[in-house]
Amino acid sequence: MKRFSAARRLVSIGVGAALLASCGTSATMPHGGAATAAASSAVHGIQVPVTAKDGIYVSEDTGQLDRTIFGYRVKNRMNRGPICTVKTGASGNISVDSKGNLMVSTGDGGAGLYVFQGPGMCGAELGMIPTDGATFDAASNDAASGKIVIGNFETFGTTGVSGDISICTLAGGCSTKLTNAKMFEVVAVALARNGDCWGSAYDYRSNPSLTYFKHCAGSGQTATGFVNRGPGGLDIDEHGNLLSIDLRNQGLYVYHGCNPTCKLVGGLFPFKGFTTYGHLNNASTAFVGADSQYGQADVYAYSPTALTYRYSFNSGLSQQNGVTGAAYDPRSKE
């Protein structure tokens, strides 16, 4: 486990530095261009309004077993508090499938993935898929009854190729592992509608890599033309472009193809604060980033050739806990 601890520090080094740099910043007022901020309040256990079918999920790492995912209005310039919450045993990155089901990774604190009922915000828990590694990310077109692609940063108790992409279902668990020599520690995954998938990872020398798996099978191919200096969250827009967060340079690249040759479409587009994960809205016109530096969610206008910061919100969040994930419901049409 010594190697995992060192790698985890490598993933989080920018987060820690950002948090230290931001000490003294008020957690009740978002950093940047938000409108008048509402005061934070106790939000645990809020039920979803009947009319709240669309929104933004935000997760944070409290370090406790009893954690909360917060559901916000899809437009929140006034920094209003959560409209609903989800109780879970996980506090890692979050993602939404094409059906509106919410997936919550356990991150460093466990080995598994929780799935919550969609469509609509803050549905009931459908179940938990156990894994044998530190689960950092997941992607699916139908997490309730279909294939889920799970990215494990490291598989516990193994030597050699450590991280993997596990192919799982909620009913049957995990049945297949995809591994590649360049995919030593998997940070993020993406799944296209045609069944192709990608893993964003560190290799053995802590260099970034992007690995392509045709139909999410086989030994994978290293993507060429990938210019990230650090791995980070992945997403796919409605044009089929692959969005890739650069953890080291703190910005977003947009690629086309990467099967396995990448064509750079746009970027590097800089972020407001330190961001490892984020996702697009249904129309691929907005991107929300989980900003751990300022303990907030940052909203940007998106096109494949531009990313423009709009506003932030943080009501109900704790800057000290560190925002880990953010995702729209519904997600990009991809």
C-alpha positions as CSV (number, residue, x, y, z in Angstrom):
1,M,0.0,0.0,0.0
2,K,3.0,2.3,0.2
3,R,2.9,2.9,-3.6
4,F,-0.8,3.8,-3.4
5,S,-0.2,6.4,-0.7
6,A,2.5,8.0,-2.7
7,A,0.4,8.1,-5.9
8,R,-2.6,9.5,-4.0
9,R,-0.4,12.3,-2.8
10,L,0.6,12.9,-6.4
11,V,-3.1,13.2,-7.4
12,S,-3.9,15.5,-4.5
13,I,-0.8,17.6,-4.3
14,G,-2.4,20.5,-6.3
15,V,-5.5,20.2,-4.2
16,G,-3.6,20.5,-0.9
17,A,-1.5,23.4,-2.2
18,A,-4.6,25.2,-3.4
19,L,-6.4,24.7,-0.1
20,L,-3.5,26.1,1.8
21,A,-3.2,29.0,-0.5
22,S,-6.9,29.8,0.0
23,C,-6.9,29.7,3.8
24,G,-8.9,32.6,5.2
25,T,-11.3,32.7,2.2
26,S,-14.9,32.7,3.4
27,A,-16.8,29.4,2.7
28,T,-20.1,31.3,2.6
29,M,-19.2,33.5,-0.4
30,P,-18.1,31.9,-3.6
31,H,-14.8,33.1,-5.1
32,G,-15.4,34.9,-8.4
33,G,-18.5,36.1,-10.3
34,A,-21.5,34.9,-8.3
35,A,-24.4,37.1,-7.6
36,T,-25.5,37.9,-4.0
37,A,-24.6,34.8,-1.8
38,A,-27.2,33.2,0.4
39,A,-26.1,32.2,3.9
40,S,-25.2,28.5,4.3
41,S,-27.6,26.4,6.4
42,A,-28.0,22.8,7.6
43,V,-29.1,20.9,4.5
44,H,-28.7,17.2,5.3
45,G,-31.8,15.2,4.5
46,I,-33.6,17.7,2.2
47,Q,-36.1,15.9,0.0
48,V,-36.3,16.6,-3.7
49,P,-39.2,18.9,-4.8
50,V,-41.6,17.2,-7.2
51,T,-40.7,19.7,-9.9
52,A,-36.9,19.3,-9.6
53,K,-36.1,17.1,-12.6
54,D,-33.0,18.9,-13.7
55,G,-30.1,20.1,-11.6
56,I,-26.4,19.9,-10.6
57,Y,-24.9,17.4,-8.2
58,V,-21.9,18.4,-6.1
59,S,-19.9,16.0,-3.8
60,E,-17.3,16.8,-1.1
61,D,-15.0,14.7,1.0
62,T,-16.0,15.1,4.7
63,G,-13.8,12.3,5.9
64,Q,-16.8,10.8,7.6
65,L,-18.7,7.5,6.9
66,D,-22.0,9.4,6.7
67,R,-21.6,11.6,3.6
68,T,-23.9,13.8,1.5
69,I,-24.3,14.5,-2.2
70,F,-25.9,17.9,-2.7
71,G,-28.4,18.6,-5.4
72,Y,-28.8,22.2,-6.7
73,R,-30.9,24.1,-9.2
74,V,-29.6,23.9,-12.8
75,K,-29.2,27.7,-12.8
76,N,-27.9,29.0,-9.5
77,R,-26.4,32.5,-10.0
78,M,-28.0,33.6,-6.7
79,N,-26.0,31.0,-4.8
80,R,-29.1,29.4,-3.3
81,G,-28.8,26.3,-1.1
82,P,-29.4,22.7,-2.1
83,I,-32.8,21.7,-3.3
84,C,-32.2,18.1,-2.2
85,T,-29.5,15.8,-0.8
86,V,-28.5,12.1,-1.1
87,K,-27.0,10.2,1.8
88,T,-24.2,7.9,0.9
89,G,-21.1,6.1,2.1
90,A,-19.0,7.6,-0.7
91,S,-17.5,11.0,-1.2
92,G,-15.5,10.7,-4.4
93,N,-16.2,11.8,-7.9
94,I,-19.8,11.7,-9.3
95,S,-21.3,11.2,-12.7
96,V,-24.7,10.8,-14.3
97,D,-25.7,8.2,-17.0
98,S,-28.0,8.8,-20.0
99,K,-31.0,7.8,-17.9
100,G,-30.4,10.3,-15.2
101,N,-29.0,7.7,-12.7
102,L,-26.4,9.1,-10.3
103,M,-23.1,7.2,-9.8
104,V,-20.9,8.0,-6.8
105,S,-17.4,6.6,-6.5
106,T,-15.9,5.8,-3.1
107,G,-12.5,7.3,-3.9
108,D,-9.6,6.8,-1.5
109,G,-12.0,5.8,1.3
110,G,-13.3,2.5,-0.1
111,A,-13.7,0.1,-2.9
112,G,-17.0,0.4,-4.8
113,L,-19.6,2.5,-6.6
114,Y,-23.1,3.6,-5.4
115,V,-25.9,4.0,-7.9
116,F,-29.0,6.2,-7.2
117,Q,-32.3,6.2,-9.2
118,G,-33.0,8.7,-12.0
119,P,-34.4,10.5,-13.8
120,G,-34.8,13.5,-11.7
121,M,-32.7,14.6,-8.7
122,C,-31.8,12.8,-5.5
123,G,-33.5,9.4,-6.2
124,A,-33.4,6.4,-4.0
125,E,-30.3,4.2,-3.8
126,L,-30.4,1.3,-6.2
127,G,-27.4,-0.5,-4.9
128,M,-23.7,-0.6,-4.4
129,I,-21.1,-2.4,-6.6
130,P,-18.1,-3.7,-4.7
131,T,-14.7,-3.4,-6.3
132,D,-11.2,-4.6,-5.3
133,G,-9.6,-1.2,-5.7
134,A,-9.8,2.5,-5.0
135,T,-12.6,3.5,-7.3
136,F,-12.2,7.1,-8.7
137,D,-14.6,7.4,-11.5
138,A,-17.4,5.6,-13.5
139,A,-19.3,6.0,-16.8
140,S,-22.4,4.3,-18.1
141,N,-25.3,4.7,-20.5
142,D,-27.6,2.9,-18.1
143,A,-26.2,2.2,-14.7
144,A,-29.5,0.7,-13.4
145,S,-29.6,-2.3,-15.8
146,G,-26.6,-2.0,-18.2
147,K,-22.9,-1.9,-18.4
148,I,-20.9,0.4,-16.1
149,V,-17.3,1.2,-16.8
150,I,-15.5,1.8,-13.5
151,G,-12.0,3.3,-13.1
152,N,-9.9,1.9,-10.2
153,F,-6.9,4.1,-9.3
154,E,-5.2,1.1,-7.9
155,T,-6.3,-2.6,-7.4
156,F,-5.6,-3.6,-3.8
157,G,-3.2,-6.5,-3.2
158,T,-1.7,-6.6,-6.7
159,T,1.7,-6.1,-8.2
160,G,2.7,-5.1,-11.7
161,V,-0.1,-3.3,-13.7
162,S,-2.1,-1.8,-10.8
163,G,-5.0,0.3,-11.9
164,D,-7.7,-1.0,-14.2
165,I,-11.0,-0.3,-15.9
166,S,-13.6,-2.8,-14.6
167,I,-16.7,-3.7,-16.6
168,C,-19.6,-4.2,-14.2
169,T,-23.3,-4.3,-13.8
170,L,-25.4,-3.4,-10.7
171,A,-27.0,-6.9,-10.7
172,G,-23.9,-9.0,-11.5
173,G,-21.0,-7.0,-10.1
174,C,-17.7,-6.8,-12.0
175,S,-16.8,-9.5,-14.5
176,T,-14.0,-8.1,-16.7
177,K,-10.8,-6.0,-16.1
178,L,-9.1,-3.9,-18.8
179,T,-5.5,-3.3,-18.1
180,N,-2.6,-1.6,-20.0
181,A,1.0,-0.9,-19.1
182,K,0.4,2.8,-19.6
183,M,-2.6,2.7,-17.2
184,F,-0.8,2.2,-13.9
185,E,-3.2,4.5,-11.9
186,V,-6.5,5.2,-13.4
187,V,-7.9,8.7,-12.6
188,A,-11.0,8.9,-15.0
189,V,-13.0,7.0,-17.6
190,A,-15.3,7.8,-20.5
191,L,-17.7,5.6,-22.4
192,A,-19.1,6.5,-25.9
193,R,-22.5,5.5,-27.2
194,N,-20.9,3.0,-29.6
195,G,-19.3,1.1,-26.7
196,D,-15.7,2.5,-27.0
197,C,-14.1,3.6,-23.8
198,W,-11.0,5.5,-22.5
199,G,-9.0,5.6,-19.4
200,S,-7.1,8.7,-18.2
201,A,-4.2,7.6,-16.0
202,Y,-0.6,7.9,-14.7
203,D,1.9,5.5,-16.1
204,Y,4.7,3.9,-14.0
205,R,6.8,7.1,-14.2
206,S,3.9,9.3,-13.2
207,N,3.4,10.6,-16.7
208,P,-0.1,11.2,-18.0
209,S,-1.6,8.7,-20.5
210,L,-4.8,8.2,-22.4
211,T,-5.7,4.6,-23.3
212,Y,-8.3,3.7,-25.9
213,F,-10.3,0.5,-25.8
214,K,-12.4,-0.4,-28.9
215,H,-15.8,-1.7,-27.8
216,C,-14.3,-1.5,-24.2
217,A,-12.4,-4.7,-24.8
218,G,-8.9,-6.0,-25.4
219,S,-5.5,-4.7,-24.3
220,G,-6.1,-1.1,-25.4
221,Q,-4.0,1.4,-27.4
222,T,-2.2,4.4,-26.2
223,A,-3.7,7.6,-27.7
224,T,-1.3,9.7,-29.8
225,G,-1.6,13.5,-30.0
226,F,-2.6,13.6,-26.3
227,V,-0.9,16.8,-24.9
228,N,-2.1,16.8,-21.3
229,R,0.6,17.2,-18.7
230,G,-1.6,15.6,-16.1
231,P,-4.6,13.2,-16.2
232,G,-8.0,14.3,-15.0
233,G,-11.7,14.0,-15.5
234,L,-13.1,13.0,-18.9
235,D,-16.4,13.7,-20.6
236,I,-17.9,13.5,-24.1
237,D,-19.9,16.4,-25.8
238,E,-22.8,16.1,-28.2
239,H,-20.4,16.2,-31.2
240,G,-18.4,13.2,-29.9
241,N,-15.5,15.3,-28.8
242,L,-13.6,14.0,-25.8
243,L,-13.1,16.5,-22.9
244,S,-10.0,16.0,-20.8
245,I,-9.1,17.9,-17.7
246,D,-5.3,18.6,-17.3
247,L,-4.6,18.1,-13.6
248,R,-1.2,19.7,-13.7
249,N,-1.9,22.7,-16.0
250,Q,-5.4,23.2,-14.5
251,G,-7.4,23.6,-17.6
252,L,-9.5,21.7,-20.2
253,Y,-8.5,20.3,-23.5
254,V,-11.0,19.2,-26.2
255,Y,-10.0,16.4,-28.5
256,H,-11.6,14.6,-31.5
257,G,-11.0,11.0,-32.3
258,C,-8.5,9.5,-29.8
259,N,-9.2,6.1,-31.3
260,P,-6.3,6.1,-30.9
261,T,-5.2,9.3,-32.7
262,C,-6.3,12.5,-31.1
263,K,-6.9,15.7,-33.0
264,L,-6.7,18.8,-30.7
265,V,-9.9,20.8,-31.1
266,G,-9.5,23.4,-28.4
267,G,-7.6,24.3,-25.2
268,L,-5.9,24.7,-22.9
269,F,-8.9,26.5,-21.4
270,P,-8.0,27.6,-17.8
271,F,-10.1,27.0,-14.8
272,K,-11.1,29.4,-12.0
273,G,-9.7,27.2,-9.2
274,F,-8.2,23.8,-8.8
275,T,-10.4,21.3,-10.6
276,T,-10.0,17.5,-11.1
277,Y,-13.5,16.5,-12.3
278,G,-16.4,18.2,-14.0
279,H,-19.2,17.4,-16.5
280,L,-21.3,19.0,-19.3
281,N,-25.0,19.7,-19.3
282,N,-27.5,18.0,-21.7
283,A,-27.0,20.5,-24.5
284,S,-23.2,20.6,-24.2
285,T,-23.4,24.4,-23.7
286,A,-22.3,24.5,-20.1
287,F,-19.6,22.8,-18.0
288,V,-19.6,22.6,-14.2
289,G,-16.2,22.0,-12.4
290,A,-15.6,20.8,-8.9
291,D,-13.4,23.5,-7.5
292,S,-11.5,22.1,-4.4
293,Q,-9.4,25.3,-4.1
294,Y,-12.3,27.5,-3.2
295,G,-14.8,24.9,-2.1
296,Q,-17.4,25.7,-4.7
297,A,-18.8,24.6,-8.1
298,D,-17.7,26.7,-11.0
299,V,-20.0,27.1,-14.0
300,Y,-18.6,27.8,-17.5
301,A,-20.2,28.4,-20.9
302,Y,-18.8,25.7,-23.2
303,S,-18.2,25.2,-26.9
304,P,-15.5,22.9,-28.4
305,T,-13.3,25.9,-29.1
306,A,-14.0,28.0,-25.9
307,L,-14.6,27.8,-22.2
308,T,-15.9,31.0,-20.5
309,Y,-16.3,31.3,-16.8
310,R,-19.8,32.5,-15.7
311,Y,-20.3,32.1,-12.0
312,S,-19.8,30.0,-8.9
313,F,-21.9,28.7,-6.0
314,N,-21.1,27.2,-2.6
315,S,-24.1,27.5,-0.4
316,G,-24.3,24.4,1.9
317,L,-20.7,23.3,1.0
318,S,-17.7,23.4,3.3
319,Q,-14.5,24.7,1.9
320,Q,-12.5,22.7,4.4
321,N,-13.9,19.4,3.2
322,G,-12.9,19.9,-0.4
323,V,-15.3,19.7,-3.3
324,T,-14.5,16.5,-5.2
325,G,-17.1,16.1,-8.0
326,A,-19.8,18.0,-10.0
327,A,-22.2,16.8,-12.6
328,Y,-25.3,17.9,-14.5
329,D,-28.5,16.0,-14.5
330,P,-29.4,15.4,-17.4
331,R,-25.8,14.9,-18.7
332,S,-24.5,15.6,-22.2
333,K,-26.3,13.8,-25.1
334,E,-22.9,12.6,-26.3
